[in-house]
Amino acid sequence: MKRRIDEWLQRWVAQEDRDVLLVRGARQVGKTYSVRELGRAFSSFIEVNFEEHRAVQTFFEGDLTPQPICEKLSAYFGAPVVPGETLLFLDEIQACPNALSSLRFFREKMPDLHVAASGSLLQFAIEKIPSQGVGRLSSLYMYPLSFPEFLEALGEGALLRVVESASTGAPLDMAFHDRLIDRVRTFQLIGGMPRIVDAYVRGRDLNRCMELLDALLVTLRDDFSKYAKHSPVERLIDVHNSVFYQAGSKFMYSRVDTNASTAPIRRALDMLVKAGLAIKVHHTAAQGLPLEAQAKTSKFKVLPSDTGLMQRAMGTNLASMLVESDADVVNKGSLAEVFVGLELIRNSMPTIKPALHYWHRESRGSSAELDYVLPEDSSILPVEVKAGSSGKMRSMHMFLEERRLQRGVRMSLENFAKYGKIDTIPLYAAWTIA
């Protein structure tokens, strides 16, 4: 399965002044698979999974000089460790904090050795180590499959070139447009988790995909016990469910549990964000760049990490979804807004953790909201996600006038079009504005 991050992994391999690489992301998004595929290009590949190979953790006790560690790893796994020819992959490295601390010494004392590390709960481990202990590291952030990656997996990558050739002045032929809307419908149902996409590609069996999503949701929540010392498992499950139900609106702690205080709910949400299962979208005044400088950290929305998991957690009935119109399915509840937000994240630069923002003005008689505001060159690009293919876009017009902006984007089921300063871009092309 071709992933966009593969190109960035190849760039890392080719770099002369190369740091140790951290591949970061939630569990089950394909991190291990992509690094294994990268390992095929090396003469030797050693994969250490610290949760599976617990005995290996003793190699990282005491002296963290990399040469003797590599000698032990070579003997244990029966493979040579040769700088320039070997890829050493330290997986689930959060299970061995000493190994995480050793990475800086690999960079300093064995700079020609390709060393990559990964872990789904990596953020928790990094926070416990002094900054100098994890110096000289580079990161690549990985997410579930994006819509373009889904099309590639289906063998329909040619549709991406069709989308790239379209514009507001040259909309797609309706045959292509309808086909892409149908693909968005399917993608939103199953989501982008690699195992689910692979099952769909192989069998085109939506019922099987739903079963796998249910099992995956259980697996992800079983992992909550690994950080229960920060927050009780029951609280984490409650907050995780609330993330799904509150998607598309300002997140309210009181809606999780009216009888609970804010602090434990906030703590549980922070855990889910660090684990990659929830993504905050902060409110910003959007008076200029950078948007982060005008963000209000106490006011935010939260996106779930995947639309497929969202659908299953909310009890979506597959039979009813299949008989509804494309517009009803694609825009059901907050699904369209979540889809666009996830596409913006998954198609952004993987070298930094992206930040999303929205704008909302609460004023009596003049309330207005934009789903996303993005930096675009030296200006701000407002983005509004609309259900169906109609809408007056009052908030968009107001924002453009007040900020004296020349362009806004409206995302919907409508084909490419232009209405004054507003470019209409179909949902399936959300990746083009990332």
N, C-alpha and C positions, 0 to 999 in steps of 0.2 A: 504494500500500500504506500503510494508516494506521498510524502509529507513535505510541506514547505520548509520545515526546519532542517531537512536533509541538506539543502544547499548551504545553510549556515554552518552546519557541522563540517562540511567539506572545506569551507573557507577557513575554519579554525584549524583543520589539519594542515592546510597549506601555509599558515602564518609562520614566519621565521621567529618573531618575538612573541611566543605563544604562552599564554597563562594556562594554568590548570582550569578545566572547564566544569562548571556546575550546570547540569541540565535540570531545570526546576519546573515543577508543575504538580497538579493534583494526582492522586492515585488513578491508575488505569487509563491515562491519556496517551500512552504509547512511548514513554521515555526510554524504557529498557529496549524495546523493539528497535527504535531508531539507532541507538548506540550499537546494538548488536549488528545491525545492517552496516553501520560504519566500520565495524571491526573486520568485515569481510575484505576490506581493502588493505589490511595489514598482514604481514607475514605471520604474526602471532597475536592472539587476543586472549587476555585473561579477564574473566568476569568474576568479581568477588561480591557476593550478596551477603551483607553482614547479618541479615536476619536468618538466612539459610546456613551460611558457613560461620557459625558462632565461634568455633575453635580458632578461626583466623584472627579474631579480635585480639588474641594474646600477642600476635606479631607487632601490634601497635602499642604495647605497654612499655613504659620506660623510654629508652632512647628512640627518637623519631627520625633518625637519619635514614634517608630513603634506600641507600644501597643495601644494607643488611635486610631491610624489610622486603625488598624486591627479590633477594636471594631466597628468602623463606617462601615467598609467594610462588616463585618459579618452581621450587622443589615440591610444594604442596599441590599445585595444579598441573605439574608436568609440562610446562611450557616455558620457553625462554623469555626473558625480559631484556630486550635490546633497544636502546634509545634509537628512535627513527624508524624502527621496524615493528614495535609492539604497541598495541593500545591496551592500557591498563584501565579497566572500568570498575569503579568502586560504587556498587549499587546499594541502596538503602543505607547510606552512610550515616544517617542520623542515629542508627543503632550502635554506632561506634564513635563517640565524640573524639577519641584520640586520633582516629583516622582522619576525621575532619580537620583537626589541628595540624596533622602532618602534611596537608596539601601544600602549605606555603614552602615547606622544605623540599618537596618534589620540584616546585617551581625554581627554587634557588640553587639546588644542588644537582638536579637531573633535568635541566631545562629542555633537553632534546627528547625526553620521553613524553609520549602523548598520554596524559592522564585525564580521564573524565570521571566525574562523580555525579550521583543522582540520589534522590530520595523524595518521597511524597510528603514527608513531614519535615523537610529540610529547614524551613524557616524557624521552627521551634528550636532546633539544635544550634543553628547559627547564632541566635540571640543569646545563648548561654556561653559563647566563646568570645573572649576579648577581640576587639577589631584587629589587633596585630596578629591574632592567631589564624585568621582566615584572609590575610592579605594576599595580593597578587593573584586573585581569582577572577575569571570572567564567567558570566552567566548567560544562558539562553533559556527563555521562558517558553514552555510548551503548554498547549491547550488541546481540548478535543478537536476533531476535524472541523474545518470551516466549510462553508458551502462550496467554494471552488475545489477543495480537496475531496469533498463528497462526489462532485461531478467527475473528477479524475478517477476516483475509485470505481465509479460506474462505467468507466470507459467512454465518457462523454465530455472529455476535456475540450473537444472542438467547440462546444457551446461557449466556453470561456472566451475563445477568440471572437466568436460572434458578438458577445456582449461588449468586448473591448472595442469593436469596430462601430458600435452604436453611439449615438449622442442625442442630446435634446433636439437637435435639428435633423437627425436621421434615426428615427425609432426603428425597433426591430420589426421584421416581418411577423405578423400575428401567429404564424405557425410556430416560430421559435419562441415568441413571448409566452404563448399558452403552454408550451412544453416546459419552459423554465418555471413557470408558476406551479405546474404540477410537481416538478422536482422539489421546489421549496416546500410544498405541502408535505411531501414524504419526509424530507429532511427535518422539518419541525416535529413530525411525529416520532421519528426514531432518534433524533439528536445526532451528535458527532462523536460519541464514545467509540473508539476503534473497534472493539469487539462487536458492538451492535451493528456498525456500518459493515463490517466484514460479513456478518451473518446475513444482512440484507442483500449484499452484493452476490453472495453465493446462492441464496435460496429465494430471494424476493418474497419472504414469508413474514408479513407484518405481525402475525400472532406470535411467532417465534421471537421476533424482536422485542415484543412487549414482555414476554416471559423473561428474556435476558435482562431487560431493563429492571424488572422487579427484583431479580436476583442481584443485580449490580447495586441497586439502592440498598438492599440488605447488607451487602458486603461493605459498602462505604460507611454505613452506620455502625457496623461491627467495629470499624476502625476507631470510632469515637472513644472506645475504652482506652485507646493509647494516649489520649490527652485528657482523660477524665480527672486527673489531679488538678487540672486548670478549671474544669467545669463538669458537673455531673452529666452522665450520658443522657438521662431523661431530659435535662434542660437543653442539651445540644440538639436532640431530636425535635423538641418543640420549636426551637428557633429555626432549625433547618426547614421544617414544615412551613413556618411563617414566612420565610424567605420566598418560597414558592407562591404563597397566597398574597403576599404584599407586593410582589413584583409589579412594577409600573406605577407605583405610588410612593409617596414619602414613607420611609420605614418608621413605624411607631412601636416602641418597646412595649407600650401598654396593650397592643393588640396580640402580643405573644401570650401574656398571662396578666390579666387585670389585677390579680392578687399578689404578684411578685414585684419586688423592687427593681429598679432599673439596672443596678450594678451587675448582678449575676447574668442578666440577659445580654447586657453589653459585652461582658466577658465571653459568653458563649458565642456571640456573633463574631467577635474578634478571632476566636479560635477557628471558626469556619472560614473566615477570610484568609487567615494564614495557611489553612489547609487547601485553599484553592476551590472550595465548594461554594463560595459566595463572593460577589464582587461589588464593592461600593461605587456608587455614582454620586459624587458630591455636588451640592448646589454651589453655583458661583454667580457673583454679580455680573460677570461677563462684560465689564466696562473696558477691558483691554487685555493684553497678554503680559505675563503668563496667567492663564486661567486659575492655576493653583494658588496664586497670590491673593485671589479674591474668593477663595472657596470657604464655605462655612462648614466646618467639620461636623457640627452637631446636626446638620440638616442633609440628609442623603436618602437615596433610593438604594436598593440592593437587587442585583441580578443573580439568579441561580446560575450555576456553571454550565448547564446544558438544558436544552429545551425538551429532549426526550425524557430525562429524569423528572423535569418539571411536570410534564403531562402525566406520567405515571403516578407521581406523588400526589397529584391533585385528583386522582381517580378517573382520568379520562376514559370514556367508553369508546373503544376502537370502532365498534359497529356503527355507533351514531356518528362518529367523526367521518367515516367513510361515505356516508350518504349525504352529508352536508355539502354545501357548495364550497368551492375553493376559497371564496371570500370569507365564509363563516369559519373555516378551519384555520386559514392562515392568520386571521386577525382575531381569533377567539381570545377574549379577555385581553391580557397584556402581552400575548405571545409575539406579536409583530414587533413591539418595542424591545422585548428581550432578545429576539432574533437579531435585530439590527445592532444592539449593543454588543452582543457576543461576536458578531461579524467584525465590528470595528476593532475589538480586542484581538481576535484570532488572526487578523490580517495586518496587524501593526508590526513594527520592528520587534523581533524577539530578543534583542539585546537589552531592552529595558522593560520594566513592568509598566504597562500603559495605565493612564489615569483617564477616566471618563467623567464628564461633568454635564449637568443640566441646569436650566435656568427657570425660575419660577418667581412671579411677582404676585404677592398676596395683597391685594388692594380692594377695598370695598367698591364694587361696581366696575372694577377694571382688573380682574384677575387674569393672568396670562402665564402660559408655560410652554417651554420648548423641551422636547425629549432629550436632545443632546446639543451641546455647543462644542465645536472643535476648533483647534488652532489651524489656520490655513495660511501658510506663508507668514505675512506680518499682520494678518487680519483674523477675524473670527467667522466661522462658518456655522450658522444655525441649522439644525436638522430637526424636522418634525416628521413623526411616523403617524400616518393616518390609516384608519381602517377603511378597507374598500378602495374605491377610486374616485372619491369626491371629498369635498371639505372646503370651507371658506378660508382657513388658515389665518384667522384674525390675529393670533399671537405672533405668527411669523411676520405679517405685514407691520405690526406694531414694533417688533424688535428691529427689523430692518430700517424702519424710519428713525427710531430713536438713536440707533447706533450708526446711522448713515452708512450702512453696508450696501454693497452692490449685488450680493448673491446670497440666496438661501436654498436649502435642499428640502424637498418634500419626498418622503419615501412611502410608496403605496403599491397596490397591485396594478396601477396604471402603467402603460408603456412610457418610454422616454418622451418627455415633452417639456415645453418652456412656457411659463405664464409670467410675463414681465421679468422681475428679478428672481423669480423662483424656478429652479430646475426641478422637474419631477423625474425621479429615478426609481425604477422598480425595485422591489425588495431583493430580487435575485442579484442585483448589481450593487448591494451595500458594500461589498468588498472594494469597489472601485474608489470609494471616498475615504478609505481607511488611511 
